[in-house]
Amino acid sequence: MSQPSQCFIDQVTAPIRLIDVLPLHQHSGVSSRRELSTVPEIEEYLSRTDPGNYSHRHLSICQKTSWRPLQITRGLLELFVSKNGISDSFWELPSCFYYRNDDVEINYCLPVNVNRRGSLTEVYYTIRYPEQKPDSGNWVIRQSGLYFRIDTATYRTISVLFSPTPNSAAHRKIEGFLLGTDSGTKPPQDPLYIHKILFAAYFPAWRQYVAYLERSLIPETSTTFTTLIEEPLRVGYDNLSTLTSLDSRFLQVSTLLSQGEDVLRELSSAFSQGKLNYETAGVIATLDNYRRQAVACCRTAAFLQRRAQTTAQLLANTLSLRDQILAKQQNSSMLQLNKSAVFLTTLTLLYLPASFVATIFGMNFFDLDQESHRIVSTPMVWIYVVSSAMLTLATFSVYHWVLRHDDAVVTRMSPKIHVGDWKALARRAITMRADSVRKLESIPV
């Protein structure tokens, strides 16, 4: 669980919307709305308002962004909790909305918690869902939470909505439902309708999100399955990284949809235990339909995950086999070079003695006596012997030093290669024949 200081801010910067729906026998069911953002305002309003002078009380709280704390102070929320007699287990819900700088608990959903105290029944949970940013078109995973309490004796209800961003879809729809501004008519009388609104605002996006991921997967699978080892590869390690990322995202979809399915099942079970009227039965039927949709999307995501895993494994095997083929070709080339070196060494050993003898007799130390027809030498021939011995000794000394310091010598003598340039060249070689790849992307799988 997160620290309390990470879930709240020190000063309220956004209005906290508090909506009280009046009972039907007062003002013909007209709703009143107050936007309160400070502790004195809420305290003054709650203290002067009759505790039973509402049929439904709704508090809407938001985050600045999904990775920021709730736009409310802890003292302000404690005041609302104490004035309305909410149990201490409620604090488990706001603990899911806190400041974070990484993806910790990005896949965690608070399960449905049901507490019963006499005639009071409390239900709270969180759901995760995908949402497309309107400015960039990118998909992100967001989180919303809902606390709901109903008094079966007075049929009075309280709800608290936690939204990841200001003016979120669920906030607007629930506010329109409570105020009766969506359709211009009175809102449904069943307070359980608020759960239906929450899932109706977010759950249909799962199908769109899965389809978006599938559109990213199809080109990768088409290109991978039509790649031949003998030809230049049109895929590389960048494609393998993309497939691994898609595999992880499909796994996340299956996990979150399974959690959403559990939430919907528990809500239907909890709401079915009381007396059912026409509207309550309709809400439960709608929640069951969303649960079935979650099951269908979860199965699709699981299938696409296995497909991404199979494609990634095939691509990894292809790249590994291709590397082995290249290594075999390089070994064959090195073997040819070794054979050539052996041949040249044999020729050198064959001609070296004759060349050495010819070099010696070609020196000025020796001459041919024309009268006696004999080879005569100068007494200074010792200079050649001494010079040759010293040069040989120096050569072997340098060779011995190089053997002992081969690492430093090889490092200094080796050419400097920029790895980034080679990577760029490799990527260009991998992405050849782009026109053919585009044609293959349109092939149905």
C-alpha distance (Angstrom), angle and dihedral (degrees) to the residues before:
residue distance angle dihedral
M1 . . .
S2 3.81 . .
Q3 3.78 123.8 .
P4 3.85 114.6 -94.5
S5 3.82 91.0 -122.8
Q6 3.82 89.8 61.4
C7 3.82 94.2 55.2
F8 3.82 100.5 55.2
I9 3.78 139.8 43.8
D10 3.80 127.7 -129.3
Q11 3.79 95.6 -125.7
V12 3.80 128.9 26.6
T13 3.81 111.6 -116.1
A14 3.82 99.7 171.0
P15 3.81 128.7 50.0
I16 3.79 117.3 -98.6
R17 3.78 107.5 -136.1
L18 3.80 114.8 -138.9
I19 3.81 115.9 -177.9
D20 3.78 123.9 -172.8
V21 3.80 117.9 -166.8
L22 3.80 109.5 -154.1
P23 3.81 120.7 -133.7
L24 3.79 117.3 -92.3
H25 3.81 93.9 -109.6
Q26 3.81 90.9 59.6
H27 3.81 124.2 72.3
S28 3.80 91.0 -15.8
G29 3.76 91.8 -75.1
V30 3.82 95.3 -56.3
S31 3.79 111.8 160.1
S32 3.79 126.0 -131.8
R33 3.79 123.1 -148.1
R34 3.75 130.0 -159.1
E35 3.82 127.1 -179.2
L36 3.78 109.4 -152.5
S37 3.81 127.7 177.7
T38 3.81 107.8 164.3
V39 3.79 134.0 64.5
P40 3.84 94.3 -121.1
E41 3.82 91.7 52.6
I42 3.80 94.2 50.5
E43 3.82 92.6 41.8
E44 3.80 92.0 49.7
Y45 3.81 92.5 46.9
L46 3.82 95.4 46.4
S47 3.79 93.3 44.2
R48 3.82 95.4 51.8
T49 3.81 95.4 39.7
D50 3.77 119.6 89.0
P51 3.85 105.9 -110.5
G52 3.79 89.9 -133.5
N53 3.78 96.9 41.4
Y54 3.82 95.5 105.8
S55 3.77 138.9 59.5
H56 3.80 94.4 -154.9
R57 3.81 129.9 15.6
H58 3.79 118.0 -165.6
L59 3.81 129.1 -171.7
S60 3.80 119.1 -169.3
I61 3.83 119.6 -161.0
C62 3.79 126.3 177.5
Q63 3.78 141.6 -172.9
K64 3.78 123.1 -126.3
T65 3.81 86.9 -127.6
S66 3.79 133.3 -12.2
W67 3.82 90.2 -94.8
R68 3.80 97.1 49.0
P69 3.84 132.4 82.5
L70 3.78 123.7 -94.5
Q71 3.80 114.9 -77.5
I72 3.80 92.6 -118.1
T73 3.77 136.5 80.5
R74 3.76 120.9 -114.1
G75 3.81 91.1 -122.3
L76 3.78 91.9 54.1
L77 3.80 93.1 52.0
E78 3.82 91.5 44.2
L79 3.79 88.6 55.0
F80 3.81 92.1 53.3
V81 3.81 91.7 46.4
S82 3.81 93.8 49.9
K83 3.81 95.0 44.9
N84 3.80 92.1 52.1
G85 3.81 97.7 40.7
I86 3.81 95.5 -119.4
S87 3.81 115.0 171.8
D88 3.82 122.9 -109.5
S89 3.80 91.8 -112.4
F90 3.82 86.5 74.5
W91 3.83 90.0 80.7
E92 3.78 90.4 71.3
L93 3.80 88.3 72.2
P94 3.85 100.1 57.0
S95 3.81 88.9 44.1
C96 3.84 87.2 75.1
F97 3.83 91.2 63.1
Y98 3.78 111.1 67.2
Y99 3.78 145.2 124.9
R100 3.78 114.2 -72.9
N101 3.78 136.1 165.6
D102 3.80 99.2 -163.7
D103 3.80 140.8 33.5
V104 3.81 96.0 -81.2
E105 3.84 112.3 149.0
I106 3.79 89.2 0.5
N107 3.83 89.4 143.4
Y108 3.81 98.4 39.1
C109 3.80 120.2 114.0
L110 3.77 124.0 -176.6
P111 3.83 106.4 -123.5
V112 3.76 123.2 -129.7
N113 3.79 110.4 -74.1
V114 3.80 118.3 -164.3
N115 3.82 121.0 -168.4
R116 3.81 122.7 -179.3
R117 3.80 122.4 -164.3
G118 3.76 111.8 172.0
S119 3.80 107.1 -63.8
L120 3.85 92.0 -9.3
T121 3.80 120.8 95.6
E122 3.82 119.5 -173.6
V123 3.79 123.7 -164.4
Y124 3.81 125.1 178.8
Y125 3.79 135.2 162.8
T126 3.81 144.0 142.5
I127 3.79 130.6 -122.9
R128 3.80 132.2 -162.7
Y129 3.77 124.0 -146.7
P130 3.82 140.9 163.9
E131 3.77 121.4 -102.2
Q132 3.80 130.0 -175.0
K133 3.78 116.7 -134.2
P134 3.80 109.4 -126.6
D135 3.81 94.8 -146.1
S136 3.83 100.5 49.3
G137 3.81 103.1 16.3
N138 3.81 91.5 -129.8
W139 3.80 120.6 139.9
V140 3.81 121.3 -124.3
I141 3.80 133.8 -179.8
R142 3.80 113.1 -119.3
Q143 3.80 135.4 -177.6
S144 3.79 133.6 -138.5
G145 3.79 130.5 179.9
L146 3.78 134.8 -160.7
Y147 3.79 132.4 -162.9
F148 3.81 115.7 -165.5
R149 3.80 129.9 179.6
I150 3.78 127.8 -179.4
D151 3.78 129.4 -172.2
T152 3.78 106.6 -148.0
A153 3.82 90.4 -164.1
T154 3.81 97.1 57.1
Y155 3.83 97.9 14.4
R156 3.81 87.9 -129.8
T157 3.83 115.5 149.4
I158 3.81 138.5 -163.7
S159 3.79 126.6 -164.3
V160 3.82 134.1 -176.7
L161 3.80 119.1 -165.3
F162 3.81 121.8 -159.8
S163 3.80 112.4 -160.6
P164 3.82 127.9 -171.0
T165 3.81 94.1 -139.8
P166 3.81 136.5 19.0
N167 3.79 116.3 -88.1
S168 3.80 92.5 12.6
A169 3.80 120.3 178.0
A170 3.82 94.9 -103.2
H171 3.80 91.6 48.0
R172 3.80 92.5 53.7
K173 3.81 94.3 44.6
I174 3.82 95.1 46.6
E175 3.78 91.3 46.6
G176 3.80 90.6 50.3
F177 3.81 89.8 47.9
L178 3.80 93.8 51.6
L179 3.79 94.6 43.9
G180 3.81 94.3 40.4
T181 3.82 92.8 -127.6
D182 3.82 98.9 125.8
S183 3.77 99.3 72.5
G184 3.79 100.9 10.2
T185 3.80 91.6 -116.5
K186 3.75 134.8 95.5
P187 3.81 113.4 -71.9
P188 3.82 120.5 -112.2
Q189 3.77 112.4 -80.6
D190 3.81 96.3 -133.9
P191 3.85 107.9 94.9
L192 3.82 90.4 -156.3
Y193 3.79 85.8 74.6
I194 3.80 88.4 85.5
H195 3.83 90.4 72.3
K196 3.78 90.3 53.4
I197 3.82 90.0 52.6
L198 3.80 92.0 51.4
F199 3.81 94.3 54.1
A200 3.81 93.1 39.0
A201 3.81 89.3 56.9
Y202 3.80 96.7 53.4
F203 3.81 116.2 12.9
P204 3.86 98.8 72.1
A205 3.81 88.1 64.3
W206 3.82 90.9 70.5
R207 3.80 92.5 75.2
Q208 3.81 91.4 50.2
Y209 3.80 91.2 48.1
V210 3.81 93.4 50.4
A211 3.82 89.7 48.7
Y212 3.82 89.5 50.6
L213 3.80 91.0 53.8
E214 3.80 91.2 45.4
R215 3.82 90.8 54.2
S216 3.80 87.8 55.7
L217 3.82 91.9 48.5
I218 3.82 99.9 49.0
P219 3.87 96.9 68.0
E220 3.81 90.9 48.4
T221 3.80 93.4 51.3
S222 3.82 93.4 43.6
T223 3.81 92.9 51.6
T224 3.79 93.7 43.9
F225 3.80 96.4 49.4
T226 3.83 93.0 47.5
T227 3.82 95.0 49.6
L228 3.81 117.5 113.0
I229 3.79 122.2 -152.3
E230 3.82 93.4 -141.5
E231 3.82 93.0 56.5
P232 3.84 128.8 63.6
L233 3.79 107.9 -76.8
R234 3.79 117.8 -110.7
V235 3.80 91.5 -165.0
G236 3.76 132.3 60.2
Y237 3.77 144.8 162.3
D238 3.82 91.4 -57.5
N239 3.80 88.9 63.4
L240 3.80 89.8 47.4
S241 3.80 89.6 54.0
T242 3.82 90.3 50.4
L243 3.81 91.8 51.1
T244 3.80 91.6 49.0
S245 3.80 90.3 51.2
L246 3.82 91.3 50.0
D247 3.81 90.2 48.4
S248 3.80 89.8 54.8
R249 3.81 93.0 47.6
F250 3.81 93.2 49.3
L251 3.81 88.6 51.1
Q252 3.81 89.0 52.0
V253 3.80 90.7 50.5
S254 3.81 91.8 52.1
T255 3.81 91.3 48.6
L256 3.81 95.8 48.6
L257 3.80 93.7 43.6
S258 3.80 90.4 50.9
Q259 3.79 89.4 52.9
G260 3.81 91.0 47.7
E261 3.79 89.6 50.4
D262 3.81 90.0 53.7
V263 3.82 91.0 50.0
L264 3.81 92.2 51.2
R265 3.81 92.3 47.0
E266 3.81 92.5 50.2
L267 3.81 92.2 47.1
S268 3.80 92.1 51.8
S269 3.79 90.4 48.1
A270 3.82 93.2 48.1
F271 3.81 94.7 47.0
S272 3.81 93.5 45.5
Q273 3.81 92.8 62.1
G274 3.80 94.2 73.7
K275 3.77 132.0 61.3
L276 3.78 110.1 -63.3
N277 3.78 122.8 -141.3
Y278 3.78 125.9 -176.7
E279 3.82 95.6 -87.7
T280 3.82 94.3 45.0
A281 3.78 91.3 51.3
G282 3.81 88.7 50.4
V283 3.81 91.7 51.9
I284 3.81 91.7 49.5
A285 3.80 91.1 48.6
T286 3.81 90.2 51.4
L287 3.81 91.8 49.7
D288 3.81 89.3 50.0
N289 3.81 89.7 52.5
Y290 3.80 90.8 52.3
R291 3.79 88.8 49.1
R292 3.80 90.3 54.5
Q293 3.79 90.1 48.7
A294 3.79 89.2 51.4
V295 3.81 90.1 52.5
A296 3.82 91.3 50.4
C297 3.82 93.4 48.5
C298 3.80 90.2 45.5
R299 3.80 91.1 54.7
T300 3.80 90.9 48.4
A301 3.80 91.4 49.9
A302 3.82 91.2 48.4
F303 3.82 90.7 51.8
L304 3.81 92.2 48.1
Q305 3.80 90.3 47.8
R306 3.82 90.9 55.3
R307 3.79 88.8 47.0
A308 3.81 91.1 51.8
Q309 3.81 90.4 48.0
T310 3.81 91.9 50.2
T311 3.80 92.0 48.0
A312 3.80 92.3 46.9
Q313 3.80 91.0 49.8
L314 3.81 91.3 48.4
L315 3.79 91.3 48.8
A316 3.82 91.9 47.8
N317 3.81 90.3 50.6
T318 3.81 90.5 46.7
L319 3.79 93.1 51.4
S320 3.80 91.1 45.2
L321 3.81 92.0 49.8
R322 3.79 90.4 46.2
D323 3.81 90.1 52.5
Q324 3.79 89.8 49.8
I325 3.80 90.7 51.5
L326 3.80 91.0 50.3
A327 3.79 90.5 47.0
K328 3.81 90.0 50.6
Q329 3.79 90.7 50.5
Q330 3.79 90.8 49.4
N331 3.79 90.6 49.0
S332 3.81 89.8 51.6
S333 3.78 90.1 51.0
M334 3.79 91.5 48.3
L335 3.80 89.6 49.6
Q336 3.81 90.1 53.9
L337 3.78 90.3 48.8
N338 3.80 90.3 50.0
K339 3.80 90.6 51.4
S340 3.79 90.0 50.4
A341 3.79 90.4 48.7
V342 3.81 91.0 51.1
F343 3.79 90.8 50.2
L344 3.80 92.5 49.4
T345 3.80 90.9 46.9
T346 3.81 90.3 52.2
L347 3.81 90.9 51.1
T348 3.79 90.1 48.2
L349 3.81 91.9 52.0
L350 3.80 89.3 47.5
Y351 3.80 96.9 52.0
L352 3.79 100.4 29.3
P353 3.90 97.9 83.1
A354 3.78 92.1 49.6
S355 3.79 91.8 46.3
F356 3.79 90.7 47.9
V357 3.82 92.9 51.2
A358 3.83 91.8 45.8
T359 3.81 89.9 50.5
I360 3.80 92.7 52.1
F361 3.80 95.1 48.9
G362 3.78 90.4 44.4
M363 3.81 90.7 63.2
N364 3.78 123.5 101.4
F365 3.79 89.6 -117.0
F366 3.80 89.0 82.7
D367 3.80 131.4 51.4
L368 3.82 138.9 171.2
D369 3.80 117.4 -112.9
Q370 3.79 105.9 -137.2
E371 3.79 94.3 -158.2
S372 3.79 100.3 47.6
H373 3.79 95.5 25.4
R374 3.76 90.7 -132.8
I375 3.79 133.7 127.6
V376 3.75 112.4 -111.2
S377 3.82 125.9 -168.5
T378 3.74 133.5 -154.1
P379 3.79 119.1 -115.2
M380 3.90 87.6 -123.5
V381 3.81 91.1 75.0
W382 3.80 88.1 107.5
I383 3.81 87.9 76.0
Y384 3.81 89.5 67.8
V385 3.78 92.7 47.3
V386 3.80 94.0 49.2
S387 3.83 93.8 43.9
S388 3.79 92.0 49.2
A389 3.81 91.9 48.9
M390 3.82 92.9 49.2
L391 3.81 92.7 46.9
T392 3.81 90.9 48.8
L393 3.80 90.9 49.8
A394 3.82 91.8 49.0
T395 3.80 91.4 48.3
F396 3.81 93.7 52.4
S397 3.82 90.6 45.4
V398 3.81 92.0 54.7
Y399 3.80 90.2 45.9
H400 3.80 91.4 52.1
W401 3.83 91.0 49.6
V402 3.79 92.0 49.7
L403 3.82 90.7 52.4
R404 3.80 90.6 54.8
H405 3.83 94.4 45.5
D406 3.78 100.6 33.3
D407 3.85 95.1 132.3
A408 3.81 95.3 58.6
V409 3.79 93.2 41.2
V410 3.80 94.6 49.0
T411 3.81 91.6 46.5
R412 3.79 92.7 52.8
M413 3.77 95.2 42.1
S414 3.82 95.3 45.1
P415 3.83 116.7 96.4
K416 3.76 117.3 -108.4
I417 3.84 110.1 -110.6
H418 3.80 122.1 -168.3
V419 3.78 106.3 -138.2
G420 3.75 92.8 -159.8
D421 3.79 92.0 59.5
W422 3.80 91.0 51.8
K423 3.79 90.8 48.6
A424 3.78 90.7 51.8
L425 3.79 90.9 49.9
A426 3.80 90.8 48.1
R427 3.78 92.2 50.8
R428 3.78 90.9 49.7
A429 3.78 89.9 51.3
I430 3.81 91.6 49.0
T431 3.81 93.6 50.3
M432 3.81 94.6 53.5
R433 3.76 120.8 132.3
A434 3.79 94.2 31.6
D435 3.78 92.4 168.9
S436 3.79 90.8 60.9
V437 3.78 91.0 50.0
R438 3.80 91.6 54.4
K439 3.78 90.4 53.2
L440 3.79 91.4 49.3
E441 3.81 91.3 51.7
S442 3.79 90.1 65.9
I443 3.81 93.2 56.1
P444 3.87 109.6 109.3
V445 3.79 115.9 -122.4
